[in-house]
Amino acid sequence: MQKNKKIIMACTHHLNSSYKVGSHHIYSFLKKNNYDVLYISAPLTPFHLLRSSNPDIKVRWALKAKSNLELVPFSLVAPDATFPLNSKLVLNYWLKTNFGSLKQTLKQLDFIDVDAIYVDNIFYHGLLDLIRPQKILFRVMDFHPGFPGWEGKVEGIASKIARKADVTFYTATGLLPYIEGLGAKKAEYLPNGIDLSLFNIMEQDKVTLTIPFSDSKSPKVVYVGSLDKWMDWSLIERMAKVLPNFIFDFYGPITNVHIPDQVKGLNNLTFKGVIKHSELPTLFRAYDIGIIPFDTINYKALVENINPLKLYEYMAAGLPVVSMHWPEIENIHSKIHLAESAEQFIHQLKSVADNLNNNEEKKSYVPASKEWNFILQKLLNELTD
């Protein structure tokens, strides 16, 4: 009987995260294609003990105790966007501070000689020195130096991976010059996708959600995703004030950002917390419009290289989408309502709300070519060549 091929995935978000990203879809795809996958997520450190009440960190500690699910390293330090954890010393050597030998753990799990390693967390560049993979796959989803705290600090480790990788995948067309600058041997476009099967069961009501609205006639607007620094909080405040008859609900983890008090205090805007990915189809049925209010001015370099998963999810649910404009999102689908300014964004919201009875606006408009199973054939081909 032929043994399954082995692959290590070095990623950021743990597998039980309610915030589902491309890495999770790739993991599921590889498992379906009979790969034995060792999934390594972001490390824990003693600093995380200070935040042990955080639900997400609780899950990560639980996962660490069950290495058969995934590997969660425990290190003295780990990279972070604040000094000194963003110093080159930490970036290059943090893996050596792991409590217990990571190489020995990989050896015990029989994941030293592997068919491949897939890396999308650049801080795991040191793993390449611990194992003997037949192939190295590198996936770049963002312009790394565009993240606050990382400019001029991460290009070296990203380049180390790109130069060793057999192929470097990039999710947004605007990332190609960055990839080429890293010295990648081979670059392939591999955008984000959508699990259409999840949204095809919308009518079955497999998940029951109660979403109370005081006024069912009000246009209901939703955002789902990370609430981070690249959100345009000025735009968000303005649209809620200018459109007091609209309901604005935001779902997702609040990370690395202080939400302005004037935004928190708006009566028609609510932060709902994290929602499970499996609940999205039912959730979206309660809303009229999906939005992407990113800050395309102050975080231009970062945002312009984002291929947003949430866009595909809105589209699959049949939600009309209003988004700030950047080239990558324009190339995805012509039916997206794009804005160059706060004024245009608010105008687009009004325009879409006035046409909510248009059945064409509420139809799913994701082609089969955006399905993960279709997109990831390219990755599978690289592994089997």
N, C-alpha and C positions, 0 to 999 in steps of 0.2 A: 504494500500500500504506500503510495507516494505521500511524503510528509508535506504539510503546509509550509509555505514560505514564511520567513520571519521578517518583520519590519518593526523598527522603533520609530515612534512619533514623539518628537520633542516640541511641546506646545506650551501654551499659557493657561487657557481655561480648562478647569478640571471637567471630567466627563459628566458629572452629576450637576453641573451648573445649569440653572434655569435660563441663563443667557446663552443661547445656542449660536455657535459661530461655525465658520467653514471647516475648521479642524474636526469638529464633531461629525459633520457629514462625511468627511473623508474617512474618518475612523470607521463609521458604519459601512461605507462603501467597500473598504478593504476587508472587513470582516465577512461581508456578503460574498466576496470573491475569494474566500478561504485563505486569508492571510492570518497568521498568528501575530497579533499586534501588541507590543508593549507600549502603552501610552504613558508618557512622562509629562506631568503638568508643572506649573510654576512651583518653586520650592517654598516651604515654610521656614521661618526663622524664630529665634526667641522673641523677637519683636511682635510676632503674631500672638504670643501668649497674652500680651496687653490688650488684645482685641478679641479675646476668646469668646465673648458673647455675640460677636458678629455671626449671623446664621451661615453665611458663605464660608467663613473660616472654620466654623464647627464642622461643616461637611468635609472640608479638606483634611482636618485632623482625623475624622472618621475614615476617610479614604486612605490616609497614611497607615492606619492600623490594619488595612486589608490590601496588601501589596498584590494580591491576585486580581484586583480590579484595575488598578493603575499605580504607577510609581510616583510618590510625592516626596522628593528629597527634603531632608531637614538639615539646614546649613546654619552656621554661625551668622553669616551675612548673605545678602542676595542683592542684585542690582535694583536700584530705585532711582527715580528722577531727582532726588534731593542729595546734596553733598553731605557726606563723602561717598554715599552709596552709588553715585554716578561717576566716580573716578575711574580712571583706566586700571588702577590697581585692583579694584573690586571687580570690574568688568572682566578682567583677564584671569583672575585667580579665585573668584568666589567659590567655584566648584570644589576647590581644594579644602574649603572649610566645612565640607559636608560631614555630619556626624556619622561615622561609619564609612567604609570604603564603598563608593558608588560602583567602582569597577568590580569589586567583589560581589556586590549585589547583582550586577548584570551577569556575572559569571555563574552565580547560583541559579539564576533564572534562565541560563543558557541563551543569553542574548549578547554575546561578544562577537561571534561569527554570524552575521546576519545577512540576509539578502539585500536589505536596504535600510537606510535611515532617512526619515522625512523630518525636516526642520522648518518650523515657522516662528519659533521663539529664538531670536538671535543670541540671547544670553546663554543658550546651550551649545555654543560653538565648541566648548571644551569636550563635549561628548565625542566629537570626531576623533579625539586623541585616545579614547578609551576603548573603542570597538574597532572591528574589522568588517566594514560593510562592503558588499559588492557594488552597491550603487548609493549615491547621495543625492537626494532631492531637496531642493531649497524652495520654499514658497514665500514670496514677499507680498504682503497685503496692504502695506502702508509705506509712505516715505518716512523712514525711521528718524532722520534728523528733524523732521517736522514736529515731533512730539516735544512738548515743553520739558526742558531739562536735559535733552539728549543731543542738541545741535553740536556738531563737531566732536562728539564723543563715541558714537556707535558705528561710524562708517568703517572703521578698521575691522571690527569683529564681523560685520556684515560681509565685508570684502573677503575675509578669511573663509567664510562658508561658501560664498559665490564662486571663488576660485577653485575650491575643492569639489564643488557639486557637479554632477554629470549634467544636470539641467536645473535652471532656476526658473520657476514659474512666477508670473506676476499677474495680479488680479485687475489692474487698471492700465489702460494703454499709455497713460501719462507717466507710468513708472519705468518704461523702457530705458530712457536716458540714464536714470539712476542705476538700473541694473547693469547697463553697459559700463557705466563708470566704476562699478564694483569689480569689474573684470570677469564677469560670468562667462563660462565656456560656451554655454548654450542657453538661450532665453526663449521661453514659450508662454504665450498668453493663456491664462487659465482663470477666467472670471468667476465670481461667485454665482451660485445657482439657487434653485428652489426645490423643495420636496413637494411636488404637486400632489402626491398621494395624500398628504396631510390635509390639503385644502379641498380635495375631491370628496371628502366625507363630511363636508360642512352641514349638509341637510340632515345627517343622521343624529346630530346633537349628542355626540358621545361625551362631551364635557358640558356640564351645566354651570353657567356663571350668572350671578345676579349683579347687574350693573344699574343701580338706581339713578334715574335722571328726574330732576324736579320739573322739567319742562320738555316733554318729548318732541315738541315742535322746534326746538332750538337745533341748529346745525351742530353736530357732534364731531369733534376733531380729535384725532388720536396720534400720539407719537409713541413708538416702542423702540427701545435701544438704550445704549449707554448714555447717561447724562454727564457729559464731561466738559472740559474747558472749551472745546470747539463748538459747543452750542452757542447760538447767537441770542444771549439773554436779553439784549436790548430789543431785538426783533420780537422775541416771545412776549416781553412785557407790553410792547406797543400793540401787537395784534390783539392781545386780550383786552386792552383798554379801548381800542378803536372798535372792537366787535364785541360789545358787552352781552349781546344776545346769543353768542356762540358759547359752546362748552368745549374747553380744552383739557384733555386728560393725557398725562405723561406716565408711561410705564418703563421701568428699567432701573438698574443700579446707579446710584449717585456716586461718581468716582472722581477724586482729585479736584473737586471744585466746590466753591461756596456759592450756593444759589442766592442771588440778591434778595434781601428781605422784601423789597417792593414787588418782586415776582411772586414770592411765597404768599403775600397778602392779598392777591387778586381773587375776587369771589368766584370768577368763572374759570379758574385754572387750578387743577389739582394734580399732585404727584401721588400716584397710586402704588408705587413700589414695584417690585419684580413680579413678573407673571411667567408661568411655565410656558415653554415653547409649544407644547401640545395643546394649550388653551387658546392659541392665537386665532384659529379659524372662527371659533365661537365668539371670542372677544370682538373681532373686527365686524361681526354682523351687527353689533350694537352701535357702530359708528358710521359716519357719512364720508369722512375725508381723512386720508393719512398725510402727515407732513414730515418734511426733513428740513428743519430750520438751522442749518449749520452756518457758522461764521466764516464766510468765504473771503473776508478781508484780512482779519488778524491771523487766521490760520489757513491762509491761501495754499501754501505749499503742502500742507497735510490734507486738507479737504479735497483739493483738486486731484488727488491720487486715491480717492476712496471709491470703491465699487460697492455700494451699500446693500447688504442683505435685506434690510427692512424694506427697501424698494420692491424687491421681488415678492416679498410677503404681502405687502399692500396690494400689489398688482394681482397676485393669485387670489386674493380675497375679493377682488372686484372693487376695491376702494380707489376712487380718483385720488391722485397724488399731487400735492403742491410742494415744491422744493425750491430752495435756492439753486441757482444755476452754476454748474461747472461742466467742462467739456465731457468728462466721462459719463456723467448722468444723462447728458443730452444724447449720447450715442446709444443708450440702452433702449429707449422707447420714445417714440414721437408723441405719445398721448400724455406724457407727464407735463404738468402745468408748471413752467419754470419762471423764476423771478430773479431780476438783477439787483433789486433793492427791497427795503422793507415796504415801501409804498406798493411796489408791484406784487409782493408776496400777499399783502392784505387784499389788493385788488383781485388777485387770482382766487383767494379764498371766497370772496364775495361772489365772484363769477361762477365758481363751481357750486357753491351753495344755492345759487339761483337756478341751477340746472340739475338738481338732484333727482328730479323726476324723469330725467333722460335715462332710459334703460341702458343705453350704450355705455354711459358713465359707470354703471354698476356691474358690468360684466368682467369676468376674469380675462386678462389680456396678456398672459404669459405664454409664449410659444414653447413647444416641446424642447426646442434647442437650449432652453434655459434650465432644463431639469438637471439636477446633480448627476444622475446616472448617465446622462448624455455627455455632460461636460467632463466628467472624471474619466471617461474612456481614454482621454489623452494621457492622463497620469498613469493609468493601467498599462497603456502601450509602452511608456517609458520604462516601467518596471519589468515588462516581459521581453523587451528587445534584447 
